[in-house]
Amino acid sequence: MSQKQLKEAFISNLNGTTLLEISLGLSLAPLCLLCRGLLLILYYLRYGKLLSSRKYGLLLDFVVLISPLLFSCTVLSPVIFFIPPVIAVFCAGIFSKIYSQRKHDIGVFFRQIVNDFQKTCLDPEYIPSITLFRVFVNVLTSISILAVDFPQYPRQYAKTETYGTGVMDLGVGAFIFGNALVCPEVRQKSCATQPKFSYLTRQLFSIWPLIFLGVGRLFSVKSIEYHEHISEYGVHWNFFFTLAFVRLAASLILTIFPKNKSWIVAMNLAVFYQLILNITSLKMFVLHGSNGKDTRVGFLNANREGLVSLFGYLAIYMASVQVGLYLLKRRNFVKDWIKAICFLNLMVLVLFVFLHLLQVHVDPVSRRMANLSYCVWVVANCLTLFICFVVVDLMLVFTKLLVNGSSVPCCWNVIQPAHSSKKRDAEAVPVKRESKLLHICLISAIDKNQLLFFLLANIMTGIVNIMIDTIHSKTSFTLCVLHLYMFFNCLIMYILHARNIVLKFW
């Protein structure tokens, strides 16, 4: 076989991994974030100053936030079940050191500290967990799209052929979910304040970069005969087109239905789509083509996976709109977010029970069709990951309250601690100003140019694959290439952010 055929075979006919392994792996990114935050607070406690060096800040972020994710999906994947507990124990050790060395008031018990923490007022205008979710989904996707071409990346983490749950299968749905969390309808920039026609025209214009990128990817892949997994989206379709059409279709739907009822639209759309798959020949068409022999003749046959799966991805998008509206409800105090976490945990439990019933009695998870099971699985896991980020954020807020003056980038701003007096209220403004200056970190850097980061990762993946025989690479070489690839992408984002450059003009 040619090199192109070898690489296509290397990423084809895979069956995924277990639901438990993926769910456990979701805790890695939040735990790395917790570790980074605790290290910064410990540094402040030890030296009495914040880590202001951008060079060391970037190095810390890369080593603590990116490297563990790279190792966990390559050489450490056989012991993936042990990694989260090890990081958690390490974080507990750092917290114990911070708690024992802090300057504390005599007679203030831990229970009183916890009670004061629940009454702490947070900045309601900025929810860092949404940013964290979107950034880490982007980072994990960028790692996976190159790592999957190396033998050190477990085959069970790659995209499945027809049925199954792979890490990259979840990444596709999570990308849709994350985009919907910050869509104009969620951010209250909906068509209610302007005519529907002009609103839809504006939304149509806003997706042109995705169409442009999709066309660019199509022509570049075909012109250089780059290896591709045809059964993923089809011959001509790709994920950029899916993002664009889902966004446009959702905007159209939300001009007809109230956005606070988007969960009803999502549920009906997913259930109706599954019924059509089961009672008609649509499923056989997606899997085997119109002639039953996997034909790719004609536009519909050539791109059947990408076109048909739009219904499932649209259902995920609409469900995420509802989640976004719930998250952006005004919550001023820590105790309000604790209640929200309890509600979201209940929803996750219901979704996983529903998923089990669907897997047994209806249809297994299939990213290729984006069926009902896939939609439920994606939403359940995305909510789980988001809950983890909220919990970690609250833990960092609690730790910051123990050490007055400490700060963690991309963490909740404390407007006023529960024990603050009116005299200390005047100090709230300087604290917020100081936190903004310190938000030059890798997370905020990627957040400012997320589409550029994803595009750069795709381009770099193509360059590496053209230059290197990835499927025969040794472990040390693979780790070196992946680290250089991610560091280069992160460095570009960091430089742009440091110079306050945002490459978005649409």
C-alpha positions, -999 to 999 in steps of 0.1 A, spaced: 0 0 0 10 36 -5 18 59 24 -16 75 19 -34 42 21 -14 31 51 -24 62 70 -60 58 61 -60 22 72 -43 33 104 -73 55 115 -101 33 101 -123 4 113 -119 13 150 -144 6 178 -137 30 206 -133 25 243 -155 23 274 -178 50 287 -160 48 321 -125 54 306 -137 85 288 -157 99 318 -126 94 340 -103 111 315 -126 142 316 -113 149 351 -77 154 339 -80 189 325 -98 203 356 -73 186 379 -44 202 359 -61 235 362 -65 231 400 -28 222 403 -17 253 383 -39 275 405 -27 261 438 10 264 427 4 301 419 -12 307 453 16 288 471 42 309 452 24 341 464 23 327 500 61 319 499 74 350 482 48 376 489 43 385 453 25 373 422 42 355 394 45 384 370 70 370 345 53 362 312 81 338 302 78 317 334 40 320 333 39 305 298 63 278 308 42 269 339 10 269 319 25 246 293 41 222 317 11 219 340 -18 223 316 -7 209 283 21 183 289 0 160 312 -27 159 286 -2 149 259 13 122 281 -21 108 292 -31 102 256 2 86 246 27 68 269 6 70 300 -27 58 285 -22 22 299 -23 37 334 -49 64 327 -71 52 357 -43 60 381 -34 95 368 -64 115 381 -60 101 417 -22 109 416 -29 145 405 -57 148 431 -33 137 459 -7 161 447 -32 190 448 -44 179 483 -8 181 494 -3 216 480 -36 228 496 -26 213 530 7 233 528 -12 265 519 -37 260 547 -10 253 573 13 282 563 -14 309 557 -17 339 580 -50 333 597 -70 348 625 -68 331 658 -101 315 668 -115 312 633 -125 276 628 -126 257 594 -164 255 597 -167 292 600 -144 296 570 -166 273 549 -198 292 560 -182 325 550 -171 310 517 -207 301 508 -217 337 513 -189 351 492 -200 374 464 -186 365 429 -184 385 397 -217 376 380 -206 391 347 -179 366 340 -182 328 343 -147 314 338 -158 278 335 -174 285 301 -141 299 289 -122 269 304 -146 244 288 -142 259 253 -105 263 255 -97 228 268 -120 212 242 -100 231 216 -67 221 232 -77 184 235 -89 184 199 -57 200 187 -36 174 205 -57 145 192 -58 154 155 -21 151 152 -15 124 179 -39 100 163 -15 96 134 12 82 157 12 46 170 16 58 206 -20 72 205 -43 44 216 -65 32 187 -95 30 210 -93 68 215 -96 75 178 -129 81 160 -150 49 156 -160 35 123 -197 30 129 -206 24 165 -187 30 197 -174 57 219 -139 72 212 -123 102 228 -123 120 194 -159 111 188 -167 131 220 -145 159 209 -165 166 178 -198 169 197 -181 189 225 -169 214 199 -206 220 188 -217 221 225 -190 247 234 -199 270 204 -235 271 214 -227 281 249 -216 315 236 -238 320 206 -256 354 202 -289 340 214 -274 329 247 -255 362 251 -289 380 247 -279 393 212 -309 377 196 -334 387 170 -357 402 196 -340 436 192 -339 436 154 -360 425 124 -358 387 118 -346 391 82 -317 414 91 -308 392 120 -306 361 98 -287 380 72 -261 389 98 -259 353 110 -254 342 74 -226 367 70 -210 355 103 -205 319 91 -185 328 60 -151 322 77 -162 286 84 -174 281 48 -141 296 36 -121 273 58 -142 243 48 -136 250 11 -99 257 17 -95 224 35 -114 205 8 -91 219 -20 -59 215 0 -66 179 10 -76 169 -26 -47 188 -43 -19 172 -22 -37 138 -19 -37 140 19 -50 109 37 -86 112 49 -112 90 66 -140 91 40 -166 75 63 -161 103 88 -180 130 69 -179 119 32 -158 128 2 -163 166 1 -178 174 35 -158 183 66 -163 196 101 -161 233 91 -191 229 69 -209 211 98 -202 240 122 -214 265 97 -247 249 87 -256 239 123 -250 275 134 -272 289 105 -300 263 111 -300 270 148 -303 307 142 -333 301 119 -350 278 144 -345 303 172 -362 331 152 -393 308 152 -392 292 186 -385 309 220 -349 303 230 -359 292 265 -377 263 249 -347 251 229 -345 220 250 -379 209 237 -367 215 201 -335 195 208 -354 166 224 -380 164 196 -354 168 169 -332 140 183 -361 116 189 -377 122 156 -344 118 138 -338 84 156 -373 73 146 -366 81 110 -333 61 112 -351 31 127 -383 29 106 -370 40 72 -340 30 51 -320 61 61 -297 41 84 -288 17 57 -283 46 33 -258 63 57 -239 30 64 -239 14 29 -251 40 3 -281 39 -19 -272 7 -36 -261 -11 -4 -226 -15 -17 -210 17 -2 -214 37 -34 -200 72 -35 -216 82 -68 -235 115 -66 -233 143 -41 -257 127 -16 -240 93 -16 -205 109 -15 -213 130 15 -241 111 32 -225 110 67 -218 147 69 -253 157 55 -274 133 76 -255 138 109 -264 175 107 -297 166 124 -279 151 154 -254 179 157 -282 205 155 -300 187 184 -268 190 205 -265 226 196 -300 234 207 -296 215 239 -264 235 246 -283 268 240 -306 258 268 -276 250 291 -260 283 282 -292 302 292 -293 283 325 -256 291 332 -260 328 325 -287 333 350 -275 359 375 -259 341 405 -241 364 429 -230 341 457 -210 309 460 -240 291 475 -260 299 444 -235 281 422 -234 251 446 -272 248 441 -266 250 403 -240 222 405 -264 200 424 -291 205 397 -266 198 368 -254 167 386 -290 155 387 -294 162 350 -262 142 343 -275 112 363 -308 113 343 -290 115 310 -266 86 318 -296 64 329 -314 74 296 -282 66 277 -280 31 292 -316 24 282 -310 37 246 -278 16 242 -296 -16 253 -330 -11 237 -327 13 208 -293 19 192 -256 21 204 -237 54 202 -228 63 166 -209 95 158 -211 86 121 -249 91 122 -250 114 153 -280 93 165 -300 99 197 -276 79 218 -247 99 206 -265 132 213 -273 121 249 -238 108 255 -222 141 243 -245 163 264 -240 142 295 -202 142 292 -201 179 283 -221 187 314 -198 165 335 -167 183 322 -183 217 329 -193 207 364 -157 197 371 -145 231 359 -170 249 382 -160 228 412 -123 235 405 -130 272 402 -149 273 435 -120 254 451 -95 280 439 -118 308 451 -119 292 485 -81 289 486 -77 325 474 -98 336 503 -74 319 527 -45 338 513 -53 375 510 -38 391 479 -33 360 459 -46 358 423 -52 330 397 -57 339 360 -90 328 345 -105 322 379 -136 338 394 -132 374 406 -143 378 442 -163 410 445 -165 409 482 -157 382 508 -185 374 533 -165 387 562 -156 420 545 -165 453 562 -176 484 544 -141 498 548 -128 469 527 -154 474 500 -134 504 487 -106 480 479 -127 459 456 -120 480 425 -82 477 428 -85 440 432 -105 437 400 -81 459 381 -51 439 393 -68 406 382 -73 419 347 -36 428 344 -27 393 354 -50 375 330 -22 372 304 -21 335 306 -23 306 281 -60 300 287 -70 336 280 -45 337 251 -62 308 233 -96 321 242 -90 354 224 -82 336 191 -99 302 193 -107 298 156 -72 308 147 -58 283 172 -79 255 157 -69 265 121 -32 267 130 -34 232 146 -50 218 114 -23 234 92 5 222 115 -10 187 115 -9 187 77 27 199 76 39 173 101 21 145 83 37 155 50 72 158 64 72 128 88 63 91 85 42 92 116 30 56 118 65 43 122 77 69 147 94 59 179 81 70 213 107 96 222 105 111 187 67 112 189 66 130 223 92 155 210 72 163 179 39 166 198 54 189 224 70 211 198 38 212 178 17 222 208 43 247 221 45 264 188 7 268 186 5 280 222 34 304 217 17 321 187 -15 326 207 5 339 237 23 364 216 -9 377 200 -26 380 233 4 398 249 2 424 220 -36 425 224 -42 412 188 -75 395 181 -77 382 145 -115 384 141 -131 409 118 -165 393 109 
